[in-house]
Amino acid sequence: MLLPFARRLAAVGPILLVVSLLLFAALRLLPVDPAAMSMPPTATKVEIEAARQAMGLDRPVVEQYAIWLGQTLHGDFGTSIHMRRPVGGLLLETLPATIELSVAAMIVAGMLGIGGGLALFALRNRRGEAVAELTTTLMMSIPEFLWALLFIFLFGVLLSALPFTGRLDPGMTRPVVTGFLLLDALLVGRPDIYASALRHLLLPAAALGIAFAPPVMRVLRTSLVDVYQEDYIRQARLRGVGELRILLLHALKNAILPTLTLMGVQFGFLFGGSLLVEVIYAYPGMGNLMVDAVRNADLPIIQAVGLTYCVVVLAITSAVDALVLLLNPRLRA
Amino acid sequence: MVKLSRRVFAQGASLASLLASLPAVAAGKDSVTIGWPSDVTGWDPNQRFTPDAQALYKMVFDQPLDQSPSLKLIPNLVKAWELAPDGMSLALEFRDDVRFHDGSKMTSADFRWTFYERVKSGQKLDIANSFRKLKDIEIVSPTKAVMRFDSPAPTVPVWLAFLGSFIVPKDYMEKVGLEGFAAKPIGTGPYKLVEYQMNGRIVLERNDDYWGPKPKLKRVVIEIIKDPSARVAAIQSGSIDLTVGVPVREAERLGKVAGLKGELNPIQRVILLQVRNDQGFADQNVRLAAHHAIDKVALSRAFYGGAAVPLSLPATPGTPGYVDSFKFAYDPAMAIKLLAASGFSPAKPAKIGMACTNGQFPNDYDMARAIVAMWKKVGIEAELEVIEYAKYFELNRGNKLPETTLYSFDNATGDPEIYAGYLLNPKLPFSPWKDPVLGEKVIAQFNVADEAKRIAGWRAIGQEAVSTGACMPLLQSVQTLVRKTDLAYTKYGNGWVMGQTMNW
């Protein structure tokens, strides 16, 4: 069982190396001068040249890459050009918020996707099928930033039902233990802070998750249709097992496997899609950091965030692979 | 240490989920929540020049000198100052009753540390550039110091109230180090920083031992909301009490909503066309024609609800460099005549490039497009390209800017050196105009110590620059602000919005 998984894990290292190389090369091709960007506008050419030497930008590109890679492997992501702070610290400050948001969005996408997939399957060949198909197409075709604005208008402004900026109510002080606010609130025994954080998380998570639900719905529906062609479903019916029981206990167990794989892949996209949603909801995560970094051509941050996205996506994909291997005996053969 | 069992943990989570459905308790009237469009770059206020963060820093830190709402230079931590007639030294006398947030007394040693020792020790600070002429700071007593310069420095008093000039505590900084300070900064300002989440929010609490007038509001929460639509929604929903930098039309619309007031406040920021002296703009006729062809009143009406004042000089009305009598006319006929003299017409247009930002200041891209359309009518064909604001300096250093760039320049002080001087000094990266005739006059003017001559010189340079087409001032920028009607604040001519001036 472990061999296929080990093979996939072994590929992670080379993938990361290639990604780091591409990231570094792409950013060096940009027509920006990090040394000039790191200095105030009133800096002289001599001062900029000194900054260039101090940053190692006067060395050959291959040497620059080797230095950067070596430092990165030791956990040193360099110093932000714009903020003049260690990039590692900035990542640690922002990553938990983005993970929290992405996980919440994935829960939304999963709940909507699996629930919707079951509904689509139940509606197959019925009058409501066309409406359901249209709804999923609509959900899929609206980008997450538009959902974000729609939700703000509907639930924030029109109904005043949910907050849509930041992570906590203004009167509350954020506890800092792990950086994961929901967890920290519980760790310090503050259910009021937990509640506020949860309320603040609902809209961005929904905006991010909703666009990812329709593919899950469709894959689950198709998988269920396939599974229902299998003999064991007919046999279950012959044994007099009820339809709901067949669906939930027999068919879903097998149909969920491709859905899980898809959700694993989607998590990567969802993690990357948090950029705009974080800006719109003033959510202090890594996406917000990245948007600023791009605006200021802050190469050390862009490189580090890009690499972090890659690591997270690979970690999630590997975890999903492991889960699928665990659930599907045929893949272990 | 409290131990949480799984049951307690789960019960807590369930209770919290129930509470989640309840509306948030409104903040009391001794606090205010502000929606601000950008964050600080860090909590070392001397480190980076960030004009939009200056008001945020001013709530936690104090500057040696300050500006009144009408932008007059006024005492602050420094209660008296005297610039030597030759501009080579500045004598300062500090207040004796100022304490940092940790209770330690602020003295001239902290001043020397901030402006001299930190820079000399190799710390990378932007204030090193603004006090480049500083040779030393002599401490005369705990309340007296003298700044000495290697060449005349007439604008140093102005810079002591400008970007990055905030006094930080020497002993505390040496004790906790730079990272420690950035994590837990203390100043002498009216508020103490109690919570900060990068790109999230800043929570300030009143410094009850403040040496100056006590702020009326106990708590100030600044939500960093970068998206303008989200700021509009936040003020409309009532989740914040005041915000700035919303689109002009939204400010006007929200001003009609019950309980809200929308304002378009002219500030010390000029919108202008920065100009090269070569390529398609080597010909003065073409430059002047380009300037005459721009209907600034129409731009103000279209993009700023008429609130942005049309400018003829690179200075705003009421500042020392502004000359009321100097006007540069909107005159399309004159533009056509000038272009004809150089062999151009709408049928055979002069071709130039134009750069602009998109989203750096309100309606920048749309305004650039409108200018391109105005030029087309008289016989100038401009190819528009969008650049990031941060790239302007780099392109200018590399001599890669097109003939003209739509540019917004912030000068909270209103001093003419920081307007015409910075915008036209060929050695500084703000100016793409590299012609030595005007350039040498500008550079020489930086060393004029006599105040009357200094101001007169900058006024003359501003007029000469516009008359020769070296610079095309367009509008005085406006700050859009929306607030709850029962929230009062002090309006500053440079757009500072600060918690210590607010009350319900």
Interface residues (C-beta under 8 A of the other chain):
Chain A: V32 D33 A36 M37 M39 P40 P41 T42 A43 T44 K45 E47 I48 H82 M83 R84 R85 L90 E93 T94 A97 L149 I152 F153 G156 V157 S160 P163 F164 T165 G166 R167 L168 D169 P170 G171 T173 R174 A185 L186 L187 G189 P191 D192 Y194 A195 S196 L198 R199 L202 V279 I280 Y281 A282 Y283 P284 G285 N288 L289 V291 D292 R295 N296 A297
Chain B: V2 L4 F9 G12 A13 L15 A16 S17 L18 L19 A20 L22 P23 A24 V25 A27 G28 S31 T33 G35 D39 T41 G42 Q47 R48 F49 K124 D126 N129 S130 R132 A182 V194 E195 Q197 M198 N199 G200 R201 V203 V221 E223 I224 I225 K226 D227 S229 A230 A233 A234 Q236 S237 G238 S239 I240 E388 A390 K391 F393 E394 R397 K427 L428 P429 F430
